[in-house]
Amino acid sequence: MLLHRTISLLQALESSFARFYCARLTFTIACVFLGFLCALFMLASLGFLLHIPITPLHLPLAFAISLIPLFLAKSREILLGGGAAVLGGFSLSLTLSALLYDYSWDGRAYHQIGILYLANGWNPVWQKMADIEPLLPYLSHEIWVEHYLKFSEVVASSIVSALAPIAPSSLDTIELGKALNFIAAFGAFLYSLSVLAKFISPLSAAIISLFASFSPVVGAQIATYYVDGLLSCALLVAFCAIIDREFYRRKLVDSSPNEIKAISQALFARSSILAGALLAMASIKLTGVAYAGFIGLGYLVYLLWFYPFKDSKPIIVLGLITGSLIIACNANPLLTNLANGKHFGYPLLGKEKINIIIGQQPKMFDELNSGTKLLYSLFSRTQNCTAQCTPQLKAPFSHLHDEAPNVDTRIAGFGAYFSGVVLLSALMLVLFRQGFRRKEILGLLLLVAGSFLINPESWWARYVPQMYFLPLLVLGVSYYLCKKPLGSLLRIALLVTITINFTTYAKQFYKHGSHYKQATLARLDSAKTYTQEQTLYIYSNGWEHSFLHKLESAKIPFTRLDSKENPPAPLFVMPYSLGEIYWSIESL
């Protein structure tokens, strides 16, 4: 009976009405999630220009703005169903961010410091970190915090600022800011689903959207303050917005007079989503600026090459508006760097640039070109390999016992089976090349591939999260192009391989995040017991000032030492800490 009902449900999902309703409902909910993040970022970042720091009011105002699509839908079912989904999505995002602590190096080292400063009134356009006297004990990593793009930090600190006064005292509210990653992933998933459901069955669209929105980079980083997973979501939304916009642009050409208004409104909405995705992309990290420029210009070239100029004019206007917003919303660091006589991309570009790759990559990569490094990374054992080790090549479709992705996997960072996924995708491209030569499909393939090939460090998975979209694009297109039975067999093989690859990393984010939270709580309990009888001395070189904030949040007294030489009491390495951080507790 259960099997019969399941089959009936799946058959019902195949109907054109179900496809339409699925696309409309998921589109509306996605607009709320994605609109919330963009509205919150724009309110805060433009406020900086007006000398307005982040306040607890930013979050409710952005949330109110983001609800507008629910009311514009003019459907009671979408208003109620979408409203419930939105509340559920936000609640789940906050719950998961509270349950899973940030266990990453960069997150605990400088991203959390930036969030702490922003949530406590720091205005990066007009102030230096050193100007905030109450936070001087946390002053560290200024070169990264002050000069890096801050989409993640601005949104996260707005969440923290609003929720800190009402959160339980036992919770370190800085962890709640990670909710933006879950919200972005949910929004990207739903928008991808709404787009793909126009072309393939909702079930197939849901599977592909799930893999795309919770890719290995997203899965590994979603419970941390690393920003590459967030960038992956922005890239996915941008590519889907281009597909969606082309769908309505072509529909407008063949529309009747009474359909023109509705289709024009839909086209405008998709253009706005594309603009928002490019804005977010260029505000998350410096490589995102290059990706946004390449994708925007690539789409414009496609329109100019194949269609009349009038079809390109809206994109030109959109590009000018989006470019202006990117500069205004990122006055710090883009304009402040220039005002201080530095390159706008300092510290990664210009005469004073810092090379963050040398020492982070295998020594053998120093002499290889970017293409060779990429091939080595794709067909090697999954490992976090730096200068001290050499990538180990392995057979595709194989999995070694110690292969497990982490938050910053350098070699084969898309998973142990991704090399097999690449080979199957390449085989399908070759066998069905005639279909893939259609200008729409070929243009999208080139846009996705070109966007990561422009990065000379494309071997490092988290730097090019969009690479994972290529086999998923091949998988989606195969529903149209591949003939039976060979096409079906290859599609099933590709789908199974992607699924197995997905399961190998999907559990990692929860495992690591929950484990680090338990370890952190154990450290806090130990410190609380210790300070009942003795003074807790701590020395930190700046790599984990975020833990000092957790001590303060738990109201645990401690004394900071300027040096670990000649301490008042013996010092011991703190368990699960980063860099050099010592305290006077011998063990847990």
N, C-alpha and C positions, 0 to 999 in steps of 0.2 A: 504493500500500500504506500509506504513512504517513498519507494523508488518510483512508483507510478506518479505520485504527486510532484516529485522532483522533476521528472521528465516533462510533465505538463507545464510546470513553471518555466522551465527552460524554453519550451516551445512558445509559450506566451511572450517571453522576452524577445523572440525573434520577430514579432509583429511590428509593422511600421509605426503603429501608435505607441507601442512600448519604447521603441527606439527614440521617437520624438520626445516622449515624456521623460525618459531617462536622460537624454541630452539636455533638456530644458531645466530639469530639477538640479542635476549635478552642476550645470553651468552657473546657476544662480547661487548655489552654496559655495562654489569655488570663488565666485566674485566677492563674496563676503569675506572669506578667509584671506584671499590675496589682497583685496582692497583694504582690509584692516592693517596689514603689514605696511603697505605703501602709504596709507593715510597717516599712520603713526610715525613713520620715518619722516615724511614731508612736514608734518606739523612741528616735530621736534627740531629738525635740521634747519628749516626756514626760520623757526623761532630763534635759533642761535644768532642769526643775522640781526635780529631786532633786540638783542640782549636779553632774550627770554630763555632761561635754563629749563631743563626738563622738570616737570611738576607732576603730581598725582592726577592732574586733570587731563593730561594728554591722552591717557588710555581710554577713559570713558568717552571722550570726544571722538577719538578715532573709531571706537566701536560703534557709536551712533551713526557716523558717516558710512561705515561699512555695511550697515543694515539696509541702506537705501535700495539695493537690488532686490531684496525680498519684497518690498512694497511696489516696486516698478513692475514686478512680474504680474501683478493684478490677478492673482490666482490664490484662492483661499487654501487650496491643497498645498501649493508651493510655500505659501506664507507659514502655515502651521508645520508642515513636514520639514521645510527648510529651516525654520526657526528652531525646531527641536534638534535637528542635525547640527546646527551651528553651536547651540549651547552644549550639546554633547561633545562636539569636537574641541571646543575651548576647554571644557572641564577635563576631558581626557588628556589634552596637551599639558595642562597645569599639573595634573596628577602624576603623569609620567615624568615630567621635569623635576618634581619634588622627590619622586621615588629613586631616580637614577642620578647620581652625582657625576659631575664632570671629572673624568679621570685622565684628561689629555694634558700633555705638556704645555702647549701654547695656551690652552684654555685656562689652566690654573696659574700660568705664569703672568701673561699680560692681558688677555681678553677680560678676565674677571676684574683686574685692576682698573681697566678702562671703564667697565660697567659701574664699578664702585664709585669712581670719580664722577661720572656723568649723572648717576642717580643721586648724588649729593651736591648737585649744583654747579659742577664744572661746565663752563662754556668754552669749548675748544677753539672757537673762532676768535675770541677776544682774550683768552686766558691761557697761561701755561699751567701744567699740573702743579708746579711748585707754588702757585698762587693760592691754592686751597690749603690753608694752614692746618685745619683739623685732620686732614688726610696725609700729612707729611710722613707719618710712620709707614705708610704704604707706598711712598714714592719710589717707583722703580720702572724700568723698561720704557722710559719716556720716548726714546727714539722710535719705538714701535707704536705706542699708544697715541702719541701726538701726531705722528706722520702717516699712519695707515688710514685707509678708508674705514668708515665706521657704521655701515648699515646695521650689522648685527648688534654692535654695542649700543647704538642709539635706541633701537627697538627693545632690546633686552632691558636696558636701564629704565625705559619708560614703564615696562611691565613691573619691574622691581620697585620703582618709586611709588606706583599706585597700590601695589599689594602689600608692601612692607608693613604699613600701619595696621592691617587687618589679619596678617598671617600669624599662625601660632608661634609663640616665642621659641619653641624648640626647633623651628625650621630656619635654616639659613636661607633667607629669601633670595639671595643672589642666584641660587639654583633655579628659581622659577622663570628667570629670563630665557632659559633654554626652551620654553614653550614655543618660541617663535619658530624653531626648527620643525616641530611637529605640525604646527599650523601651516607652515609653508609646504610640507610634504603632503598633508591632507588636501590643501588647495591645488597643488600640482596634480595629484592623483585624480581629483574630481574633474578638473578642467581637461586633462588628457582624456579621461573617460567620455566627457561630453563631446569632444571632438571626434574621437575614434568611433563612437557609437553611431555617427552619421554614415560611416562607410562599412563597418563590419558589425557582427552581432555584439550586443552589450556584454555578453560573457567573455568573448575574445578580447573586446576592448578593455574590459576590467582587468584581465590577466596581464595584458601588455602594459597597461597604465600602472599596475601595481609594481611590475618589474622596473619600469622607468622611474617612478617617483620614489621608490625605496631601493635604489641601486646600491651596489657595494659601498660607494663613497658616502651616500646618505645614511645607510644602515650603520656604518662604523662611526659616524660623527653625530648622529641625531641627538644623542644624549650628552654631547659635549659642546664647548664653545668654538670648536673649529668651524670655519666658514665655508669650506668647499662643498659640503652637502647642501647648504643653503644656495650656493651658486648653481649647483646642479638643478635644483628646483626652478630657479629663475630661467636657466637655459631651456629646460623642458617646456615651461610655460611659453617662452618666446617662440620656439619651434612650432608648438601647437597653435599659437595665435596666428602664425603665418599660414598654416594649413587651413585654419578656420576662416581667416580673412579671405583667402583665395576661394574658399567654398562659397561665401556670400558675394564676393566680387563677381564671380561667374554667374551666380544666380541672378544678380541684379541686371545683367545684360539681357537675360531671357525673360525677365519678369513682366507681368502685365501692369498697367497703370495703377491699379488698386493695391498692388503688392510692393510698389517702389518704396513707400514710406517705411514700412516695417523692415524691409531688407536693408534699407539705408541705415536705419537705427541699429540693426544687428551688425552691420559692417563697421559703424562708428564704435560700437562696444568692443569689437575685436581689435580695432586699431588702438583703442585705449588700453586694452590688456597688453598688447605688444609694447606700447610705450612704457607702461608700468614695469613690465619684465625687463626691458632694456635699462630703465632707470635703476631698478634694484641691482641688476647684474653689474652695472658700472659703479655702484656704490658699495659693493661687498668687498671687493679686492681689486688690485691693479690689473691683474689678468682679465678681470671682468670688463674693464674699460675696452681692452682690445677685442674681446669677444663681442661686446655690444656693437662696436664700430664695424666689425667684420660682418656680423649678421644683418645689421641695418643696411649697410652699403650693398651687401650681396643680394638682399631682397630687392633693393632699388634697381640694381643692374639687371636682374631677372625681368622686372617689369618693363624697364626701358628697352630691353633687347627684343622682347616678344610681343609687346602690346603698345597701343598708342600712348603718347605722352600724357594725355589726360588721366590715365590710370595711375601714373606715377606721381602726379602733383600732390595728392593727399599724403603720400609717404614722405615727400620732400618737406612739406609743412610739419608733419608729425616729427620728422627727424630734427628740424630746427627747434621745435618746442621741447622735445625730449633732451636734446643737447644742452639747451639753456637750463633746464631743470637739473640736469646732472651737475653742471657747474655750480648752480646756486645751492643745491642741497649738499654739495660736497665742497663748500667754500673752505672748510677744513677737511682734508689737508691740501687740496689742489691749489687754491688761491693763497692760503697762508704760507705754503712752501715757496711760492713765487715771490711773495712779499718779503720773505726772509732771504732772498737771493739764492734759493736752491731750485733744483729741477722740480716740476710739479709732481713727479713720481718718486721723489726722494723718500726713503733711503735706498730704493731699488734701482733707480735710474739717475743718470747725470754723472758729473765728475766725481762726486763724493759717494757714489753708489757702493753698497755693501753686497758682495757676492754671497748669497745664502745657499748656493748650490754646491760649491766646492766644499768638500768635507761631509756633505750630506748624501753624496752619490758614491757608488762603488768606484774605487780607484781606476779600474779599467775603463770607465766611462769618460775619463778625462781626455782620452785620445780618440773617441768615437764620435761620429756625426749623430745628429738627432734621430735619423731614420734607423740606424743600426742599434742605437740604444733602445728605441721603441720595440724593435723586434726581439731583442734580448729580454726585455721586460715582459713582453706578451707570452713568450714561450719558456719561461723559467719557473722555478719553484717559488711559490708565494712566500716572501720573507721581507722583513724590514732591514734591508741590506744597505749599510753605509760604506764609508771608505775602508773599513776594516775587513770586508768580506767580498766575495766574488759571486755573481749570480750563477745559479746552478740550473742549466738547461734540463728539461724533462720532456717526456712524451705527452702530446695532447691527450685529453680525456683521462689523464691519470691524476691521482691524488696521493701525495705522500703523507705519512702519518703525522708529521709535525707542521703541516700547512694550515695556518689559521690567520685570517686577516686581523689587523688591529686598526687603531684610529688613524695611523699615518704609514700604512704599508707602502714601501717604495717600489719593490719589484713584484710584478704580477698582482697589482693591487686590486684588480677587478675579480679576483677569485681563482681558485685552483683549476676550474674547468673552463675559464674564459678563452684559453687558447683553442679549445675544441669548438667553442661558440664562434670564434673568428673564422676557423676553417670551414665550418658548415655554412656560414653566411657568405664567405667568398665563393664556395661551390655553387650556391644558389644564384649568386650574381652572375657567374659565368654561364651556367646552364640556361638561365632565363634572361640573358642579357638584352634580348630584343624588347621585352616588356619594361625592363629597368631603364631603357633609353628614352622613354617618354619624357618630355621636357619637364613636366611637373615633378616626376619622381626623381629623375636624374638631378634636377636643380636642388631638391631637398637633400639628396645624398651628398652632393658636392658642398652644400652649405654646412651640413653637420661635420663632414670630414675636414673641410677647410678650416673650420673654426678651431679645431684642436691641433691641426698640423701647423698652424702659424706659431704655436708655442714650441720653442726649441727644447723644452723639457717635457715633451708629451709622454715620455716613458714613465713619469711619476703619476700614478692614477688620479690622485686627488687634485692635481693641477689641470686635468682634462676630463672632468666627469662626464662630459657629453660624448666621449668615445663610446660609452656603454649604450648610447641610443642607436648607434648604427645597426647592430644585429637586430635590435627590436624593430627598427624601421623596415629592415629586410623581412622580418617575420610578419609584420602587419601587411606589407605590400604583397607578400606571397599568397594571401587569401584571394587576391585578384588575378595574379599573373601565373602562378605555378599550375601546370596541368597535372591531372591525375594519371597514373598513381604515383609517379616519381616525386612530383611536387608535394603531394600529401605526406609521403614518407619522410622527405627532407624537412618539411615543416614540423612534423611530429618529433623528429630527432632533434631539431634545433630547440623546440619548446621544452622537451625533456631535459636537455643539457642545461638550458638557462635555469630551469626550475631546480635542478640538483645544485647548480652553482649558487642559486639564491638561498637555498636552505643551509649551505655551509657557513654563510656569514650572517644570516638573519638573526640567529640567536645570540650572536656575539655582543651586540650593543647592550642588551639587557643583562647579560652575564657580567660584563665588565663594569657597567654602571652600578648595578646592585652590589657587586663585590666591593667596589671602592667605597660605596656609601657605608656598608657594614664596617669596613676597615676604619673609615673616618670616625664613625660613631664610637668604635672601640677606643680610638686614640683620645677622643674627647672624654669618654668615661674614665679612662686611665688618668688623664690630666686633672679631672675634677676631684678624683680620689686623692691624687698626689698633693694637690694644693691645699687640702684640708689640714695638712701637717707641715708642708715644706713649701719653699718658694720655687716656682717653676721658672727656670732660666731657658731662654731660647735664643739661638743665633740663626739668622737666615740671611743668605746672600742675595735675596731678591727673587729667587725662582718660585717661591711659593708663599708670597705674602697673603695669598687668598686663604691659606689655612689659619693665619693669624686672625683674619676676619672671622673665621668660624669660632675661634676661641673667644673672641670678643662677643659674638652673637650669643654664645652659650654662657656668657658672664663668668668666664674662667680667668682669674688674674694671672698675669705672667710678667716677667721682666725681660726686656730685649737687651741683648748684648751686642756691642759694636764689633767685637772680635771673639773668636773662639779660643784665642790664646789666653792662658791663665784665668780661666773662668772661676767664679766663686764656688761652683760645684762641678763634679765630673759631667761631661757632656757625651751624649750618645746619638748616633744617627737615628732620626725619627723614621719609624716604619712607614712605607708607602709614600715617602716624600720625594720631591724633585731636587736635583742639584745638591747644594750643600745646605742642609737644614738640620740643626742639632737641638736637642733639649736635654734636660737633666733627669729624665725618667729612663731608667735602665732598660726596662722591657714592658710589654703589655701584660 
